[in-house]
């Protein structure tokens, strides 16, 4: 017979630890054999956040409204943390789990200029078909413009969804000139950007056409003409949208990107090797930004200039 002076229960988080171990054995995003640590630890955050929202946490140790908090000279408030996920056992468990599991990092491959131009050429060939379905025409214009803006602005994937349609159409003629050295197109962005506070508005000026033949202005004007024709430019909203003016998701852009890349991979293996898993290695999240940054370095653009652009966008 085992005698214990502690009450029966689980005050140290053993059940939560077992739950995390079970979750780690399930297929993950980057591996079919397990879920990596960075994903599994979100369960721990979920448990902790749930407990922090309960009356037990918010009424203090004694169950009365006498919680103690630390307040800095600038007014920031800090709580004393306690609960199962804050025990010494659970802290050591999480550290051991991290060391044992390690990390698998899947970086997007950079989008090359040749590959992007191949996508746009394919789109142009489709648009030459007079019997092409109108929905497909719209998809080509919206996605083509999105891919071009992503690359030309070295944007993160979600940032192209910040292009604002009413200002895009309003500024569509600005920067048009016969002087190829100064011709440009204005792309307005509105949203919450990394390292920025609150909703911000940016006016991004891009060359009308790059030295490599990327027709930035043409694709942006195709998009603005479409929005104006549909009457969507009369209201504030996303330019990368469907016919009802609703935002197109990153998943939809990725699906179109992958369809194009798979077709190019089948017909032009010199651009994408057959051994590359397109859906795993290419994404709007980082492929365009990484490819644009590499292209800028190859063309001798200074690192501080690249850094300024990438911090702003």
Buried (B, 14 or more C-beta within 10 A) or exposed (E): EEEEEEEEEEEBBBEBBEBBEEBBEEEBEBEEEBBBBBBBBEBBEEBBEEBBEEEEBEEBEEEEEEEEEEEEEEEEEEEEEEBBBBBEEBEEBBEEBBEEBEEEEEEBBBBBBEBBBBBBEBBEEBBEEEEEEEEEBBBBBBBBBBBBBBBBBBBBBBBBBBBBBBBBBBBBEEBEEEEEEEBBBBBBBBBEBEEEEEEEEBEBEBBBBBEEEBBBBBBBBBBBBBBBEBEBBEEEBBBBBBEEBEBBEBEBBBEBBBEBBBBBBEEEEEBBEEEBEBBEBBBBBBBBBBBBBBBBEEEEEEEEEBEEBBEBB
